[in-house]
Amino acid sequence: MSDKKNDSRKFSSQVVDGMERAPSRAMLHAVGFNDEDFKKPQVGVASTWAMVTPCNMHINGLADDAAKGVNAAGGKGVIFNTITISDGISMGTEGMKYSLTSREVIADSIETVVGCQGFDGVVAIGGCDKNMPGCMIALARLNRPAIFVYGGTILSGCHKQRKLDVISVFEAVGARANNLIDDDELHAIESKAIPGAGSCGGMYTANTMASAIEAMGMSLPNSSAQAAISTDKKKDCEDAGKAVLKLLELDIKPRDIMTRKAFENAITVVIALGGSTNAVLHLLAMAHSANVDLKLNDFTEIGKRVPMVADLKPSGKYSMGELIEIGGIQPLMKILLDAGLLHGDCLTVTGKTLAENLADVAPYPDDQDVIHSLDNAIKKDSHLVVLHGNLASEGAVAKITGKEGLGFTGTARVFDSEEDSMASILSGSIKEGDVLVIRYEGPKGGPGMREMLAPTSAIMGRGLGDKVAFITDGRFSGGTHGFVVGHITPEAFQGGAIAIVEDGDTITIDSVKNELRLHLDDEVIQQRLANWKQPKPRYTRGVLSKYAKLVSSASEGAVTDKTS
């Protein structure tokens, strides 16, 4: 056995080599190993399969394809599972508090299995919002040759010749509450919106993160732009399995790829695509795990030079399927590279640089209008706007495409939970000019930093999308559009200024000055803060209690392993 081969087995050899490891080999015989398999590099295939959501219901088959690729390349693929939850199903309920928490559970469980079993490399396959950053956090922590595979996007539903997705249903709820549609129409939309397997079909969080990971170089080219049920996706999984063996041979590990420049590439592509605000939170967390110094203000600096060019849902009109039809994100990355907006010298999981991967990529068809040219951008700079001010001294994240306007001043309507705000929206008590303040929904206060998709969609359904604004210490779904500001830090539970806002206060959101301001004198704010008392924790036992005690600020990615 060559030294190179020994290097590619430096973890599995500790588990299965030698006389004293006979008990380990005996147990592995029972799960299908033969004598020759013990001489091969072992590659763990982390599957996020579950039947709790259409995003992940097909991933067991994709894991089989990835293991097949590992085995064909001379390795031994071993499939294991981690959890998934569904944001779309739990949205607007108490259960949504487990959503961001699940990102940490997924990362911890992958790290635990790979570390325990001595896998030499990893293929991680994610399909829903938190799977992807959860997988990537684990891969960065482990730092063993690895590839991420995106489970793929769903196909559009259709009703009355109109394409549908899950956001269509959320907005239909608001339309029904406003008597714009009847029960039969709501049921028809509900029944037809989601036709099968795959992640939500706009440039929502799943497709945003898949694109960011591909831009970072941790997925094979085109992995982000393939339908969940397709021969392309099956081949992507097989190819990923084979590619991990090449990474083992070359000793290329995640932190060799997940560099500062690679994160800048990911941010650039997310901005160009008009991606989800959740990308800010997740990229900060991934950078933490990769020991890369990334800050909120880096999004601002990159955003000054990168335009938003994709006309994709939720703010635009096209779906991910339509982007796939014209070539996915590879031609966009070529455009950005040629314009000097990407770092072409970044290493990728192909073993080549980003520039080498893009060298022969064909341009988009001339007759498409999904992706605009750089000189005809939808917005000349980033739609992801980091705000500061007396309401967000540590920062907040807004999603402003320009279609909502660039600023909003209105009157505070304060709610201490998402449920309270939703009741007011559906009852019709929210009026033009209101700024809905939804607090105690932060990482510690929620706990779990729920997404406010239900209330923002209900507002859209009631026809108030450009007439009211939202601010919260919680999050917004990638499917949210409208004038929204989330991730406000410090959060209310930690005594941030959002905790002392009162009904009738005036609030200004200014994306030109990058400011979030409460129109009160500092003395009044300080007096209110002096009278404020921290509420009791909502959970004192179990995973949410542990999460609340460990989690860092949203401005730091809401990570649970920060040491100081």
TORMI-42895 format. One line per 8 residues: their letters; for each residue x, y, z of C-alpha. Coordinates in nm, 2 decimals, m for minus. Layout:
a> X,Y,Z | ...;
***
This chain:
msdkknds> 0.00,0.00,0.00 | 0.15,0.34,m0.11 | 0.21,0.63,0.12 | m0.04,0.83,m0.09 | m0.30,0.56,m0.03 | m0.22,0.56,0.34 | m0.27,0.94,0.35 | m0.61,0.90,0.19;
rkfssqvv> m0.71,0.66,0.48 | m0.56,0.85,0.77 | m0.89,0.84,0.96 | m1.05,0.51,0.86 | m0.72,0.33,0.91 | m0.75,0.41,1.28 | m1.08,0.24,1.30 | m1.03,m0.08,1.09;
dgmeraps> m0.65,m0.15,1.05 | m0.47,m0.41,1.26 | m0.54,m0.71,1.47 | m0.68,m0.51,1.76 | m0.95,m0.36,1.53 | m1.11,m0.70,1.45 | m1.42,m0.62,1.65 | m1.48,m0.30,1.45;
ramlhavg> m1.44,m0.49,1.12 | m1.68,m0.76,1.25 | m1.95,m0.50,1.30 | m1.88,m0.35,0.95 | m1.90,m0.69,0.79 | m2.26,m0.69,0.91 | m2.34,m0.36,0.72 | m2.20,m0.49,0.39;
fndedfkk> m1.82,m0.44,0.41 | m1.60,m0.71,0.25 | m1.23,m0.76,0.31 | m1.13,m0.54,0.02 | m1.35,m0.25,0.15 | m1.12,m0.22,0.45 | m0.84,m0.12,0.23 | m1.03,0.16,0.07;
pqvgvast> m1.09,0.53,0.18 | m1.42,0.55,0.35 | m1.65,0.84,0.25 | m1.95,0.92,0.46 | m2.26,1.03,0.26 | m2.46,1.26,0.48 | m2.83,1.23,0.37 | m3.09,1.47,0.50;
wamvtpcn> m3.37,1.25,0.37 | m3.70,1.26,0.55 | m4.07,1.25,0.46 | m4.15,1.56,0.66 | m4.10,1.79,0.37 | m4.10,1.77,m0.02 | m3.76,1.94,m0.01 | m3.59,1.63,0.12;
mhinglad> m3.83,1.34,0.03 | m3.61,1.22,m0.26 | m3.27,1.26,m0.11 | m3.24,0.89,0.00 | m3.22,0.81,m0.38 | m2.96,1.08,m0.43 | m2.75,0.95,m0.14 | m2.75,0.61,m0.31;
daakgvna> m2.62,0.78,m0.63 | m2.35,0.95,m0.44 | m2.24,0.63,m0.27 | m2.24,0.46,m0.61 | m2.00,0.73,m0.74 | m1.77,0.68,m0.43 | m1.76,0.31,m0.49 | m1.70,0.34,m0.86;
aggkgvif> m1.39,0.56,m0.79 | m1.23,0.31,m0.55 | m1.37,0.42,m0.22 | m1.63,0.28,0.02 | m1.94,0.49,0.05 | m2.13,0.48,0.38 | m2.47,0.65,0.40 | m2.59,0.80,0.72;
ntitisdg> m2.88,1.03,0.81 | m2.93,1.35,0.99 | m3.25,1.54,1.06 | m3.44,1.79,0.86 | m3.74,2.01,0.95 | m3.97,2.20,0.72 | m3.98,2.58,0.75 | m4.28,2.59,0.51;
ismgtegm> m4.49,2.36,0.72 | m4.40,2.50,1.06 | m4.40,2.87,0.95 | m4.62,3.08,1.18 | m4.63,2.82,1.46 | m4.44,2.77,1.78 | m4.26,2.48,1.60 | m4.08,2.73,1.37;
kysltsre> m3.86,2.81,1.67 | m3.68,2.48,1.60 | m3.59,2.59,1.24 | m3.26,2.78,1.29 | m3.19,2.56,1.59 | m3.20,2.26,1.35 | m2.90,2.41,1.16 | m2.69,2.35,1.46;
viadsiet> m2.83,2.01,1.53 | m2.75,1.91,1.17 | m2.40,2.05,1.19 | m2.34,1.88,1.52 | m2.48,1.54,1.41 | m2.27,1.53,1.09 | m1.96,1.63,1.28 | m2.04,1.36,1.54;
vvgcqgfd> m2.09,1.07,1.29 | m1.79,1.16,1.07 | m1.57,1.21,1.37 | m1.68,0.89,1.54 | m1.68,0.66,1.24 | m1.34,0.78,1.11 | m1.46,0.87,0.76 | m1.18,1.00,0.54;
gvvaiggc> m1.41,1.22,0.32 | m1.77,1.34,0.31 | m2.05,1.40,0.06 | m2.32,1.61,0.22 | m2.66,1.64,0.05 | m2.90,1.91,0.16 | m3.24,2.01,0.03 | m3.41,2.26,0.27;
dknmpgcm> m3.30,2.59,0.40 | m3.11,2.49,0.72 | m2.97,2.17,0.57 | m2.73,2.35,0.35 | m2.55,2.58,0.60 | m2.58,2.30,0.86 | m2.39,2.07,0.62 | m2.14,2.34,0.54;
ialarlnr> m2.07,2.43,0.90 | m1.99,2.06,0.97 | m1.77,2.02,0.67 | m1.57,2.33,0.77 | m1.53,2.21,1.13 | m1.42,1.86,1.02 | m1.19,1.99,0.74 | m1.17,1.66,0.56;
paifvygg> m1.20,1.63,0.18 | m1.57,1.70,0.11 | m1.83,1.82,m0.14 | m2.18,1.96,m0.09 | m2.46,1.85,m0.32 | m2.78,2.05,m0.35 | m3.09,1.83,m0.36 | m3.24,2.04,m0.63;
tilsgchk> m3.53,2.27,m0.69 | m3.90,2.18,m0.72 | m4.10,2.23,m1.04 | m4.36,2.50,m1.05 | m4.73,2.43,m0.98 | m4.99,2.57,m1.20 | m5.35,2.71,m1.16 | m5.54,2.90,m1.42;
qrkldvis> m5.23,2.92,m1.64 | m5.04,3.09,m1.35 | m4.73,2.94,m1.21 | m4.74,2.87,m0.83 | m4.51,2.80,m0.55 | m4.54,2.78,m0.17 | m4.53,3.17,m0.14 | m4.84,3.18,m0.36;
vfeavgar> m5.03,2.99,m0.09 | m4.91,3.22,0.19 | m5.02,3.52,m0.01 | m5.35,3.35,m0.10 | m5.42,3.33,0.28 | m5.40,3.71,0.30 | m5.61,3.74,m0.02 | m5.88,3.52,0.14;
annliddd> m5.88,3.72,0.46 | m5.94,4.03,0.25 | m6.22,3.85,0.06 | m6.03,3.89,m0.27 | m6.07,3.51,m0.33 | m6.31,3.25,m0.18 | m6.25,2.92,0.00 | m6.27,2.72,m0.32;
elhaiesk> m6.00,2.93,m0.49 | m5.78,2.91,m0.18 | m5.81,2.53,m0.18 | m5.73,2.51,m0.55 | m5.41,2.71,m0.50 | m5.32,2.50,m0.19 | m5.37,2.18,m0.38 | m5.17,2.27,m0.69;
aipgagsc> m4.88,2.48,m0.56 | m4.64,2.20,m0.48 | m4.63,1.92,m0.74 | m4.36,1.70,m0.59 | m4.00,1.68,m0.46 | m3.76,1.96,m0.44 | m3.69,2.29,m0.26 | m3.91,2.60,m0.30;
ggmytant> m3.88,2.73,m0.65 | m3.79,3.10,m0.63 | m3.46,3.26,m0.53 | m3.56,3.18,m0.17 | m3.32,3.06,0.09 | m3.26,2.71,m0.04 | m3.18,2.82,m0.39 | m2.98,3.12,m0.26;
masaieam> m2.76,2.90,m0.04 | m2.71,2.64,m0.31 | m2.60,2.92,m0.54 | m2.37,3.07,m0.27 | m2.21,2.73,m0.20 | m2.15,2.67,m0.57 | m2.00,3.02,m0.61 | m1.78,2.94,m0.31;
gmslpnss> m1.64,2.64,m0.49 | m1.78,2.37,m0.25 | m2.02,2.22,m0.50 | m1.95,2.09,m0.85 | m2.05,2.34,m1.13 | m2.42,2.35,m1.20 | m2.52,2.17,m0.87 | m2.73,2.47,m0.77;
aqaaistd> m2.93,2.48,m1.09 | m3.08,2.14,m1.14 | m3.43,2.01,m1.08 | m3.46,1.77,m0.79 | m3.61,1.50,m1.01 | m3.38,1.49,m1.31 | m3.10,1.28,m1.46 | m2.87,1.59,m1.42;
kkkdceda> m2.92,1.57,m1.04 | m2.85,1.20,m1.03 | m2.53,1.25,m1.23 | m2.43,1.54,m1.00 | m2.45,1.31,m0.70 | m2.25,1.03,m0.88 | m1.99,1.28,m0.99 | m1.96,1.43,m0.64;
gkavlkll> m1.89,1.08,m0.50 | m1.61,1.03,m0.75 | m1.48,1.38,m0.70 | m1.42,1.33,m0.33 | m1.18,1.05,m0.41 | m0.98,1.30,m0.62 | m0.99,1.55,m0.34 | m0.85,1.28,m0.11;
eldikprd> m0.57,1.21,m0.36 | m0.49,1.58,m0.39 | m0.54,1.64,m0.01 | m0.77,1.94,m0.08 | m0.99,2.01,0.22 | m1.28,2.25,0.28 | m1.07,2.52,0.45 | m0.84,2.53,0.14;
imtrkafe> m1.15,2.63,m0.06 | m1.36,2.82,0.20 | m1.12,3.12,0.21 | m1.19,3.49,0.26 | m1.20,3.54,m0.12 | m1.44,3.24,m0.17 | m1.68,3.40,0.08 | m1.66,3.73,m0.11;
naitvvia> m1.74,3.53,m0.43 | m2.04,3.38,m0.26 | m2.17,3.72,m0.14 | m2.12,3.86,m0.48 | m2.33,3.59,m0.65 | m2.60,3.62,m0.38 | m2.63,3.99,m0.44 | m2.64,3.95,m0.82;
lggstnav> m2.92,3.69,m0.79 | m3.13,3.90,m0.54 | m3.10,3.63,m0.28 | m3.24,3.58,0.06 | m3.15,3.78,0.37 | m3.08,3.45,0.54 | m2.77,3.42,0.34 | m2.61,3.69,0.56;
lhllamah> m2.68,3.49,0.87 | m2.57,3.16,0.72 | m2.25,3.29,0.55 | m2.14,3.45,0.88 | m2.19,3.12,1.06 | m2.01,2.92,0.79 | m1.72,3.17,0.80 | m1.70,3.13,1.17;
sanvdlkl> m1.66,2.75,1.13 | m1.40,2.80,0.86 | m1.20,3.05,1.07 | m1.26,3.32,0.82 | m1.30,3.68,0.96 | m1.63,3.79,0.80 | m1.84,4.08,0.93 | m2.18,4.23,0.86;
ndfteigk> m2.01,4.54,0.71 | m1.84,4.32,0.45 | m2.18,4.27,0.29 | m2.21,4.65,0.27 | m1.87,4.70,0.11 | m1.92,4.42,m0.15 | m2.27,4.55,m0.21 | m2.14,4.89,m0.32;
rvpmvadl> m1.99,4.74,m0.63 | m2.22,4.45,m0.72 | m2.55,4.51,m0.90 | m2.86,4.30,m0.86 | m2.94,4.16,m1.21 | m3.17,3.86,m1.16 | m3.54,3.90,m1.21 | m3.63,3.61,m0.99;
kpsgkysm> m3.90,3.55,m0.73 | m4.00,3.67,m0.48 | m3.94,4.03,m0.59 | m3.91,3.93,m0.96 | m4.12,3.72,m1.20 | m3.91,3.41,m1.28 | m3.86,3.08,m1.10 | m3.54,2.88,m1.05;
gelieigg> m3.67,2.64,m1.31 | m3.66,2.92,m1.57 | m3.30,3.01,m1.47 | m3.21,2.64,m1.51 | m3.35,2.65,m1.87 | m3.11,2.92,m1.97 | m2.80,2.77,m1.81 | m2.82,2.83,m1.43;
iqplmkil> m2.57,3.05,m1.25 | m2.25,2.95,m1.44 | m2.30,3.21,m1.72 | m2.37,3.47,m1.46 | m2.05,3.39,m1.28 | m1.86,3.42,m1.60 | m2.01,3.76,m1.65 | m1.91,3.86,m1.30;
ldagllhg> m1.56,3.72,m1.34 | m1.51,3.90,m1.67 | m1.62,4.23,m1.50 | m1.36,4.18,m1.23 | m1.63,4.11,m0.96 | m1.52,3.76,m0.87 | m1.19,3.62,m0.76 | m1.10,3.37,m1.03;
dcltvtgk> m0.80,3.23,m0.85 | m1.01,3.06,m0.58 | m0.97,2.68,m0.56 | m1.28,2.46,m0.60 | m1.38,2.10,m0.54 | m1.30,2.02,m0.90 | m0.93,2.06,m0.81 | m0.93,2.36,m1.05;
tlaenlad> m0.97,2.73,m0.99 | m1.30,2.91,m1.04 | m1.16,3.08,m1.36 | m1.06,2.74,m1.50 | m1.41,2.60,m1.43 | m1.57,2.90,m1.61 | m1.33,2.92,m1.91 | m1.56,2.73,m2.15;
vapypddq> m1.90,2.83,m2.01 | m2.14,2.94,m2.29 | m2.32,3.27,m2.25 | m2.70,3.30,m2.19 | m2.93,3.30,m2.49 | m2.98,3.64,m2.65 | m3.35,3.63,m2.60 | m3.37,3.57,m2.23;
dvihsldn> m3.46,3.84,m1.97 | m3.42,3.64,m1.65 | m3.07,3.78,m1.60 | m3.01,4.14,m1.70 | m2.68,4.28,m1.82 | m2.46,4.45,m1.57 | m2.52,4.79,m1.73 | m2.90,4.73,m1.73;
aikkdshl> m2.92,4.61,m1.37 | m3.25,4.59,m1.18 | m3.06,4.76,m0.89 | m2.72,4.92,m0.94 | m2.60,4.80,m0.60 | m2.70,4.54,m0.34 | m3.05,4.46,m0.23 | m2.91,4.33,0.10;
vvlhgnla> m2.87,4.65,0.31 | m2.71,4.65,0.65 | m2.86,4.92,0.86 | m2.73,5.08,1.18 | m2.88,5.34,1.41 | m3.03,5.39,1.75 | m3.26,5.09,1.68 | m2.98,4.86,1.57;
segavaki> m2.65,4.96,1.72 | m2.49,4.62,1.62 | m2.67,4.61,1.28 | m2.98,4.49,1.10 | m3.04,4.34,0.76 | m3.30,4.47,0.51 | m3.40,4.33,0.17 | m3.46,4.63,m0.05;
tgkeglgf> m3.48,4.57,m0.42 | m3.58,4.93,m0.50 | m3.93,4.82,m0.61 | m4.05,4.91,m0.25 | m3.88,5.25,m0.26 | m3.56,5.33,m0.08 | m3.70,5.46,0.25 | m4.00,5.44,0.48;
tgtarvfd> m4.11,5.65,0.77 | m4.42,5.54,0.97 | m4.59,5.48,1.30 | m4.49,5.19,1.52 | m4.74,4.91,1.58 | m4.57,4.69,1.84 | m4.62,4.32,1.89 | m4.43,4.09,2.13;
seedsmas> m4.48,3.78,1.91 | m4.55,3.68,1.55 | m4.89,3.54,1.65 | m5.01,3.87,1.79 | m4.91,4.05,1.47 | m5.08,3.80,1.25 | m5.41,3.83,1.43 | m5.40,4.21,1.38;
ilsgsike> m5.32,4.17,1.01 | m5.60,3.93,0.94 | m5.85,4.13,1.14 | m5.78,4.43,0.92 | m5.64,4.66,1.19 | m5.31,4.73,1.02 | m5.33,5.05,0.82 | m5.12,5.23,0.56;
gdvlviry> m4.82,5.40,0.71 | m4.78,5.15,1.00 | m4.44,5.00,1.08 | m4.50,4.66,1.24 | m4.25,4.59,1.52 | m4.23,4.22,1.60 | m3.99,4.16,1.89 | m3.88,3.89,2.13;
egpkggpg> m3.83,3.67,1.83 | m3.45,3.68,1.82 | m3.21,3.39,1.86 | m3.23,3.40,2.25 | m3.56,3.57,2.29 | m3.77,3.35,2.06 | m3.58,3.14,2.11 | m3.48,3.04,1.76;
mremlapt> m3.53,3.35,1.55 | m3.85,3.26,1.36 | m3.91,3.37,1.00 | m4.19,3.62,0.95 | m4.32,3.48,0.62 | m4.68,3.44,0.74 | m4.74,3.80,0.84 | m4.55,3.95,0.54;
saimgrgl> m4.74,3.73,0.30 | m5.07,3.82,0.46 | m4.98,4.19,0.42 | m4.91,4.12,0.05 | m5.24,3.93,0.02 | m5.42,4.23,0.17 | m5.27,4.47,m0.09 | m5.05,4.66,0.17;
gdkvafit> m4.71,4.54,0.05 | m4.58,4.88,m0.04 | m4.78,5.07,0.22 | m4.65,4.92,0.55 | m4.31,4.81,0.68 | m4.19,4.54,0.91 | m3.90,4.54,1.15 | m3.80,4.25,1.38;
dgrfsggt> m3.53,4.09,1.58 | m3.64,3.77,1.41 | m3.58,3.67,1.05 | m3.76,3.68,0.72 | m3.81,3.40,0.48 | m3.63,3.40,0.15 | m3.98,3.42,0.01 | m4.05,3.75,0.18;
hgfvvghi> m4.07,4.07,m0.02 | m4.18,4.42,0.07 | m4.02,4.68,0.30 | m3.87,4.45,0.57 | m3.59,4.47,0.82 | m3.48,4.17,1.02 | m3.19,4.05,1.23 | m3.21,4.36,1.45;
tpeafqgg> m2.93,4.35,1.71 | m2.90,4.37,2.00 | m3.23,4.17,2.01 | m3.51,4.27,2.25 | m3.44,3.99,2.50 | m3.08,4.13,2.54 | m3.21,4.48,2.61 | m3.18,4.62,2.26;
aiaivedg> m3.36,4.94,2.18 | m3.63,4.75,1.99 | m3.75,4.63,2.34 | m3.86,4.98,2.44 | m4.04,5.09,2.12 | m4.40,5.19,2.20 | m4.72,5.21,1.98 | m4.72,5.55,1.81;
dtitidsv> m4.35,5.61,1.80 | m4.21,5.72,1.47 | m3.95,5.49,1.29 | m3.75,5.56,0.98 | m3.59,5.30,0.75 | m3.34,5.47,0.52 | m3.15,5.24,0.27 | m2.96,5.54,0.13;
knelrlhl> m2.81,5.64,0.46 | m2.82,5.27,0.58 | m3.00,5.38,0.89 | m3.27,5.24,1.12 | m3.39,5.52,1.35 | m3.63,5.56,1.63 | m3.74,5.92,1.65 | m3.68,5.97,2.02;
ddeviqqr> m3.42,6.17,2.21 | m3.14,5.97,2.36 | m3.25,6.07,2.71 | m3.60,5.92,2.65 | m3.45,5.60,2.51 | m3.21,5.56,2.80 | m3.50,5.62,3.05 | m3.71,5.36,2.89;
lanwkqpk> m3.42,5.11,2.89 | m3.36,5.18,3.26 | m3.72,5.08,3.33 | m3.71,4.77,3.11 | m3.69,4.43,3.27 | m3.57,4.12,3.08 | m3.86,3.87,3.05 | m3.82,3.52,3.18;
prytrgvl> m3.69,3.26,2.93 | m3.97,3.10,2.74 | m3.80,2.75,2.76 | m3.61,2.62,3.06 | m3.55,2.26,2.95 | m3.47,2.08,2.63 | m3.31,2.18,2.30 | m3.45,2.53,2.28;
skyaklvs> m3.33,2.61,2.63 | m2.98,2.48,2.54 | m2.99,2.68,2.22 | m3.09,3.00,2.39 | m2.81,2.97,2.64 | m2.54,2.90,2.38 | m2.64,3.11,2.07 | m2.46,3.42,1.97;
sasegavt> m2.60,3.74,1.83 | m2.75,3.74,1.48 | m2.48,3.99,1.38 | m2.23,3.71,1.44 | m2.43,3.44,1.26 | m2.62,3.30,1.55 | m2.36,3.03,1.61 | m2.35,2.80,1.92;
dkts> m1.98,2.74,1.95 | m1.85,3.09,2.00 | m1.58,3.09,2.27 | m1.60,3.45,2.37;
***
